[in-house]
Amino acid sequence: MISSLITWSLRNRYVVLAMAAALLVWGFINVQKNPIDAIPDLSENQVIVFTEWMGRGPQIIEDQVTYPLVSNLQGIPKVKNVRATSMFGMSFVYVIFEDNTDIYWARTRVLERLNYAQRLLPEGITPTLGPDGTGVGHVFWYTLDAKQMDLGEQRALQDWYIKLALQTVPGVAEVSSFGGFEKQYQLVLDPVKLQFYNVSLMDVMNNVKAANNDVGGRKFEMSDMAYIIRGLGYVKTKEDLESIAVGNYNGIPVRVKDIGTVQMGGDLRLGIFDENGQGEVVGGIVVMRYGENADKVITAVKEKMKEVEKGLPHGVTFKTGYDRSELIQAAIGNVKNKLVEEMIVVCVIVIIFLFHWRSALSIIIQIPITIAVSFILLNAVGLSSNIMSLTGIALAIGVIVDNGIIMSENAYRHLADYQQQQSTKS
């Protein structure tokens, strides 16, 4: 079979050259499409289910949330393992799928099972899926340089403007905020006044919740005009909260301001984010979507940040905390330089030892074609250009030219034997 293949190739050399050129062009196109990252993504194919039930201890979370979810998620097809952890107020379930499973098919199956499992959970508890990122998806960190704004205002700016804008960038799975204070209205009640007016804490909670709402009425017709009756009751200021009635005392309404005070404060924090020991800062972490090109995502995020920065308050700018594109360019650039150096060294050595440019050319031309074909295979199996894959190609360059050198030397030997036989006959 090998002899027939060699014979066919020699008789159809132009077809072979056309096929080699086509492979080279196809490989060059795949080089442009191949995702670029500094490190290979070796994380497991997993879907994270997050459930929050604040105020409950780890054992209650384990018994009433984690265990029912784990029990119902184990029957999903192509699941290798289901892991879980429970902590104060939160439950995390990690559904590990087989490596060849499509991540979005897996997320759909988990979501379908959650619709059934939710009826087993306590009332008001809703499990949610984590972002479609991986353990190495944190590609970009940034902080806000806003010395004239307090941490609460910075966090509000991050959550309600910057985060929403950056999440629209293609390839971004999530923008996670950190640092600062999450603003909230806080009711500071006086226990003595609650006892005096005979108002319970549950009455205050229920009445405040019921008062913060819009309601709809019927249509009212007057003078051939129709009017829709609505009740506007959403809280907009502290004064609105202070005016909410929570009970009555001898026929007189008891309002929130009669039993306590309303203030604007920050949510409970479990930690702070400090930058280089110079004080607290607010920022965000850009999480890349599964299988995306890290370099392109970071570039798109930077372009979007330039647009977002135009709408920031005066004096507020972005500061880069972590940028993986620098590591990507340095790592990939170093490997590429070594790749070119190895190709040049191999070509020079082949020319010196063979001392025949046509033979050397037939060997050297194999290097770019083989590298191009390797990128076709990388895209076919879903691997990115990283330190591991490019280093493997660099190490294989010496092996790539081995067959060409052997075949050339073999051809030289046969030609020498043929010439010797001809000279002997003559």
C-alpha positions as CSV (number, residue, x, y, z in Angstrom):
1,M,0.0,0.0,0.0
2,I,2.9,2.4,0.9
3,S,4.6,1.6,-2.4
4,S,1.3,2.3,-4.3
5,L,0.8,5.6,-2.5
6,I,4.4,6.7,-3.3
7,T,4.0,5.7,-6.9
8,W,0.7,7.6,-7.2
9,S,2.2,10.7,-5.5
10,L,5.1,10.7,-7.9
11,R,2.9,10.5,-10.9
12,N,0.5,13.1,-9.6
13,R,2.9,15.6,-8.1
14,Y,0.8,18.6,-8.9
15,V,-2.2,17.2,-7.2
16,V,0.0,16.5,-4.1
17,L,1.3,20.1,-4.2
18,A,-2.2,21.4,-4.5
19,M,-3.3,19.3,-1.5
20,A,-0.4,20.6,0.5
21,A,-1.2,24.2,-0.4
22,A,-4.8,23.7,0.6
23,L,-3.8,22.2,3.9
24,L,-1.5,25.2,4.5
25,V,-4.3,27.7,3.8
26,W,-6.8,25.8,5.8
27,G,-4.3,25.6,8.7
28,F,-3.6,29.3,8.5
29,I,-7.3,30.1,8.8
30,N,-7.5,27.8,11.8
31,V,-4.6,29.6,13.4
32,Q,-6.6,32.8,13.3
33,K,-9.7,31.1,14.8
34,N,-7.9,29.2,17.5
35,P,-8.5,30.6,21.0
36,I,-5.4,32.1,22.8
37,D,-4.7,31.7,26.5
38,A,-1.7,31.6,28.7
39,I,-2.6,28.4,30.5
40,P,-4.7,25.4,29.5
41,D,-8.1,25.0,31.0
42,L,-8.0,21.8,32.9
43,S,-11.0,22.4,35.1
44,E,-13.8,19.9,35.3
45,N,-17.0,20.1,33.3
46,Q,-19.2,21.3,36.1
47,V,-22.4,23.2,36.8
48,I,-22.7,25.1,40.1
49,V,-26.1,25.4,41.9
50,F,-26.1,28.2,44.5
51,T,-28.9,28.6,47.1
52,E,-29.1,31.4,49.6
53,W,-31.1,31.2,52.9
54,M,-29.7,33.9,55.2
55,G,-29.8,33.5,58.9
56,R,-29.7,29.7,58.9
57,G,-26.9,27.6,60.3
58,P,-24.9,25.1,58.3
59,Q,-26.7,22.1,59.7
60,I,-30.2,23.5,58.8
61,I,-28.9,24.4,55.3
62,E,-27.5,20.9,54.9
63,D,-30.7,19.1,56.0
64,Q,-33.3,21.3,54.2
65,V,-31.5,22.6,51.1
66,T,-28.3,20.8,50.2
67,Y,-29.5,17.2,50.8
68,P,-32.8,17.5,48.8
69,L,-30.9,19.1,45.9
70,V,-28.1,16.5,45.8
71,S,-30.6,13.7,46.0
72,N,-32.5,14.9,43.0
73,L,-29.5,16.0,40.9
74,Q,-27.8,12.6,41.0
75,G,-30.1,11.1,38.3
76,I,-29.1,13.4,35.5
77,P,-27.6,11.7,32.4
78,K,-23.8,11.8,32.0
79,V,-23.2,12.9,35.5
80,K,-19.9,11.6,37.0
81,N,-20.2,13.1,40.5
82,V,-22.2,15.5,42.6
83,R,-20.4,17.4,45.4
84,A,-21.9,19.8,47.8
85,T,-20.9,22.1,50.7
86,S,-23.1,23.9,53.2
87,M,-22.1,27.1,55.2
88,F,-23.9,29.8,57.1
89,G,-26.7,31.0,55.0
90,M,-25.5,29.4,51.7
91,S,-25.4,26.1,49.9
92,F,-23.2,25.2,46.9
93,V,-23.8,22.0,44.8
94,Y,-21.3,21.1,42.2
95,V,-22.6,18.8,39.4
96,I,-19.6,17.2,37.6
97,F,-20.4,15.9,34.1
98,E,-18.4,13.7,31.8
99,D,-15.6,15.5,29.8
100,N,-17.3,15.2,26.4
101,T,-20.6,16.6,27.6
102,D,-21.7,20.0,26.1
103,I,-21.7,22.5,28.9
104,Y,-24.9,24.2,27.8
105,W,-26.7,20.8,27.4
106,A,-25.6,20.1,31.0
107,R,-26.9,23.4,32.3
108,T,-30.3,22.8,30.6
109,R,-30.6,19.3,32.2
110,V,-29.7,20.7,35.7
111,L,-32.2,23.5,35.2
112,E,-35.0,21.1,34.3
113,R,-34.2,19.0,37.4
114,L,-34.2,22.1,39.6
115,N,-37.8,22.9,38.6
116,Y,-38.8,19.6,40.1
117,A,-36.5,19.8,43.2
118,Q,-37.6,23.3,44.2
119,R,-40.9,22.0,45.6
120,L,-38.9,20.0,48.2
121,L,-37.2,23.2,49.5
122,P,-38.5,25.6,52.1
123,E,-40.9,28.3,50.9
124,G,-39.3,31.3,49.3
125,I,-36.0,29.5,48.6
126,T,-34.9,29.6,44.9
127,P,-31.7,27.8,43.8
128,T,-29.8,29.5,40.9
129,L,-27.2,28.4,38.4
130,G,-23.7,29.8,38.6
131,P,-22.1,31.5,35.6
132,D,-21.1,29.5,32.6
133,G,-17.4,30.1,33.4
134,T,-14.5,27.9,34.6
135,G,-12.0,28.0,37.4
136,V,-9.5,29.8,35.1
137,G,-12.1,32.2,33.7
138,H,-11.1,35.2,35.9
139,V,-9.3,37.1,33.1
140,F,-9.5,40.7,34.2
141,W,-9.8,42.6,37.5
142,Y,-10.3,46.3,37.8
143,T,-10.8,48.9,40.6
144,L,-12.3,52.4,40.7
145,D,-10.1,55.3,41.3
146,A,-12.6,57.7,43.0
147,K,-11.1,59.4,46.0
148,Q,-14.0,62.0,46.2
149,M,-16.7,59.3,46.5
150,D,-17.5,57.2,49.5
151,L,-17.5,53.4,49.3
152,G,-21.3,53.2,49.2
153,E,-21.5,55.5,46.2
154,Q,-18.7,53.6,44.4
155,R,-20.4,50.3,45.0
156,A,-23.7,51.6,43.7
157,L,-21.9,53.0,40.6
158,Q,-20.3,49.6,40.1
159,D,-23.5,47.6,40.5
160,W,-25.9,49.7,38.6
161,Y,-23.9,51.2,35.8
162,I,-20.4,49.6,35.2
163,K,-21.3,46.0,35.8
164,L,-24.4,46.1,33.6
165,A,-22.5,47.6,30.7
166,L,-19.5,45.2,30.9
167,Q,-21.8,42.2,31.0
168,T,-23.0,43.0,27.4
169,V,-19.5,42.3,26.0
170,P,-19.5,39.1,24.0
171,G,-17.7,36.2,25.8
172,V,-18.3,37.6,29.3
173,A,-20.2,35.2,31.6
174,E,-20.4,37.5,34.6
175,V,-18.9,40.6,36.2
176,S,-18.6,40.0,39.9
177,S,-18.5,43.1,42.2
178,F,-16.3,43.4,45.3
179,G,-15.5,45.9,48.0
180,G,-17.5,48.8,49.3
181,F,-20.9,48.9,50.9
182,E,-24.2,47.8,49.3
183,K,-26.7,50.6,50.1
184,Q,-29.9,49.7,51.9
185,Y,-32.5,51.4,54.1
186,Q,-32.1,50.4,57.7
187,L,-34.9,50.6,60.3
188,V,-33.5,51.1,63.8
189,L,-36.3,50.3,66.2
190,D,-36.7,51.2,69.9
191,P,-37.8,48.2,71.9
192,V,-39.3,50.4,74.6
193,K,-41.5,52.2,72.1
194,L,-42.6,48.9,70.5
195,Q,-43.7,47.8,73.9
196,F,-45.5,51.1,74.7
197,Y,-47.5,51.1,71.4
198,N,-48.0,47.3,71.6
199,V,-46.5,46.7,68.1
200,S,-44.5,43.5,67.4
201,L,-41.4,43.3,65.2
202,M,-43.4,41.0,62.8
203,D,-46.1,43.7,62.5
204,V,-43.4,46.2,61.5
205,M,-41.9,43.8,58.9
206,N,-45.3,42.8,57.4
207,N,-46.6,46.4,57.2
208,V,-43.4,47.8,55.7
209,K,-43.4,45.0,53.1
210,A,-47.0,45.5,52.2
211,A,-46.7,49.3,52.0
212,N,-43.8,49.1,49.5
213,N,-45.9,48.2,46.5
214,D,-47.9,49.5,43.5
215,V,-51.6,48.4,43.1
216,G,-53.9,48.5,40.1
217,G,-57.6,49.6,40.1
218,R,-60.4,49.6,37.6
219,K,-61.1,51.8,34.7
220,F,-63.0,55.1,35.5
221,E,-65.0,56.8,32.7
222,M,-65.7,60.5,32.9
223,S,-66.7,62.9,30.1
224,D,-66.1,60.3,27.4
225,M,-62.6,59.7,28.8
226,A,-61.3,56.5,30.4
227,Y,-58.9,56.8,33.3
228,I,-56.9,53.9,34.8
229,I,-56.8,54.0,38.6
230,R,-53.5,53.1,40.1
231,G,-52.0,53.3,43.6
232,L,-48.4,54.3,43.6
233,G,-46.8,53.1,46.8
234,Y,-43.1,52.2,46.1
235,V,-40.7,53.7,48.7
236,K,-38.4,56.3,47.1
237,T,-37.0,58.2,50.1
238,K,-36.4,57.8,53.8
239,E,-39.5,60.0,54.4
240,D,-41.7,57.5,52.6
241,L,-40.5,54.7,55.0
242,E,-40.9,56.9,58.0
243,S,-44.6,57.6,57.1
244,I,-45.6,54.0,56.9
245,A,-48.3,53.0,59.4
246,V,-47.5,49.8,61.3
247,G,-50.3,49.8,63.9
248,N,-52.6,52.1,65.9
249,Y,-52.7,53.4,69.4
250,N,-56.1,54.6,70.7
251,G,-57.3,55.1,67.1
252,I,-54.2,57.1,66.1
253,P,-51.9,55.5,63.4
254,V,-48.4,54.5,64.7
255,R,-45.8,55.2,62.0
256,V,-42.3,54.0,61.6
257,K,-40.8,57.2,62.8
258,D,-42.8,56.9,66.0
259,I,-41.1,53.7,67.0
260,G,-37.6,54.2,65.6
261,T,-35.4,55.9,63.0
262,V,-34.7,55.2,59.3
263,Q,-31.1,55.6,58.0
264,M,-29.2,54.8,54.8
265,G,-26.5,52.3,55.6
266,G,-24.5,49.4,54.2
267,D,-25.3,45.7,54.1
268,L,-23.5,43.3,56.5
269,R,-20.0,42.6,55.2
270,L,-17.9,39.5,55.8
271,G,-14.6,41.1,54.6
272,I,-13.0,44.0,53.0
273,F,-11.0,44.6,49.8
274,D,-7.8,46.5,50.3
275,E,-5.4,47.6,47.5
276,N,-1.7,47.6,48.3
277,G,-2.3,48.7,51.9
278,Q,-3.6,52.1,50.7
279,G,-7.2,51.7,51.7
280,E,-10.4,50.0,50.6
281,V,-11.4,50.0,47.0
282,V,-14.4,48.9,44.9
283,G,-14.1,47.0,41.6
284,G,-15.1,44.0,39.6
285,I,-13.9,40.7,38.3
286,V,-14.6,39.8,34.6
287,V,-15.4,36.1,34.3
288,M,-14.9,34.7,30.8
289,R,-17.5,32.3,29.3
290,Y,-16.6,28.7,28.8
291,G,-14.5,28.0,25.6
292,E,-14.0,31.7,24.7
293,N,-10.9,33.3,23.4
294,A,-9.4,35.0,26.5
295,D,-7.3,37.5,24.5
296,K,-10.3,38.7,22.4
297,V,-12.5,38.9,25.4
298,I,-10.0,41.1,27.4
299,T,-9.5,43.3,24.3
300,A,-13.3,43.7,24.0
301,V,-13.7,44.5,27.7
302,K,-11.0,47.2,27.5
303,E,-12.8,48.8,24.5
304,K,-16.1,48.7,26.4
305,M,-14.4,50.3,29.5
306,K,-13.3,53.2,27.3
307,E,-16.9,53.8,26.4
308,V,-18.2,53.4,29.9
309,E,-15.5,55.8,31.3
310,K,-17.1,58.6,29.3
311,G,-20.3,58.3,31.4
312,L,-18.6,58.1,34.8
313,P,-18.7,61.1,37.3
314,H,-15.9,63.6,37.0
315,G,-12.7,62.3,38.6
316,V,-13.7,58.6,38.5
317,T,-11.4,56.4,36.4
318,F,-10.5,52.7,36.1
319,K,-7.4,51.1,37.4
320,T,-6.3,47.6,36.2
321,G,-5.7,45.2,39.0
322,Y,-5.1,42.0,36.9
323,D,-4.8,41.7,33.2
324,R,-4.2,38.2,31.8
325,S,-3.5,39.5,28.3
326,E,0.0,40.6,29.4
327,L,0.7,37.1,30.6
328,I,-0.8,35.7,27.4
329,Q,1.2,37.9,25.1
330,A,4.4,37.3,27.0
331,A,3.9,33.5,27.2
332,I,2.7,33.0,23.6
333,G,5.3,35.5,22.2
334,N,8.1,33.6,24.0
335,V,7.0,30.2,22.7
336,K,6.5,31.6,19.1
337,N,10.0,33.1,19.1
338,K,11.4,29.8,20.2
339,L,9.4,28.1,17.5
340,V,10.8,30.4,14.8
341,E,14.4,29.9,16.2
342,E,14.0,26.1,16.1
343,M,12.7,26.2,12.5
344,I,15.7,28.3,11.5
345,V,18.2,26.1,13.2
346,V,16.7,22.9,11.8
347,C,16.7,24.5,8.3
348,V,20.3,25.5,8.5
349,I,21.5,22.1,9.8
350,V,19.5,20.3,7.1
351,I,21.1,22.5,4.4
352,I,24.6,22.0,5.8
353,F,24.4,18.3,6.1
354,L,22.6,17.6,2.8
355,F,24.3,20.4,0.9
356,H,21.5,20.2,-1.7
357,W,18.9,23.0,-1.7
358,R,16.2,21.0,-3.4
359,S,16.4,18.2,-0.9
360,A,16.6,20.7,2.0
361,L,13.5,22.6,0.6
362,S,11.5,19.4,0.4
363,I,12.3,18.8,4.1
364,I,11.9,22.4,5.4
365,I,8.5,22.8,3.6
366,Q,7.1,20.1,5.9
367,I,7.5,22.3,9.0
368,P,4.9,25.0,8.2
369,I,2.5,22.5,6.7
370,T,2.7,20.2,9.7
371,I,2.2,23.1,12.2
372,A,-0.8,24.3,10.2
373,V,-2.4,20.9,10.3
374,S,-1.8,20.7,14.0
375,F,-3.9,23.8,14.5
376,I,-6.7,22.2,12.5
377,L,-6.6,19.3,14.9
378,L,-6.4,21.7,17.9
379,N,-9.7,23.4,16.8
380,A,-11.3,20.0,16.1
381,V,-10.8,18.8,19.7
382,G,-11.4,22.2,21.2
383,L,-7.9,23.0,22.5
384,S,-6.5,26.5,22.7
385,S,-3.1,27.9,21.9
386,N,-1.3,28.0,25.2
387,I,2.0,27.3,26.7
388,M,1.4,23.5,26.8
389,S,0.1,23.1,23.2
390,L,2.7,25.4,21.6
391,T,5.5,23.9,23.5
392,G,4.5,20.5,22.3
393,I,4.6,21.7,18.8
394,A,8.1,23.2,19.4
395,L,9.4,20.0,20.8
396,A,8.0,18.0,17.8
397,I,9.8,20.1,15.2
398,G,12.8,17.9,15.3
399,V,10.6,14.8,14.9
400,I,8.8,16.5,12.0
401,V,11.9,16.7,9.8
402,D,13.2,13.2,10.7
403,N,11.1,11.4,8.1
404,G,12.1,13.8,5.4
405,I,15.9,13.5,6.2
406,I,15.6,9.7,6.3
407,M,13.7,9.6,3.0
408,S,16.2,12.0,1.4
409,E,19.2,9.9,2.6
410,N,17.5,6.8,1.4
411,A,17.0,8.3,-2.0
412,Y,20.7,9.4,-2.1
413,R,21.7,5.8,-1.3
414,H,19.6,4.3,-4.0
415,L,20.8,6.9,-6.5
416,A,24.4,6.1,-5.6
417,D,23.9,2.4,-5.9
418,Y,22.2,2.9,-9.3
419,Q,25.1,5.1,-10.6
420,Q,27.6,2.5,-9.3
421,Q,25.8,-0.2,-11.2
422,Q,25.8,1.8,-14.4
423,S,29.5,2.6,-14.1
424,T,30.3,-1.1,-13.5
425,K,28.3,-2.1,-16.6
426,S,30.1,0.4,-18.7
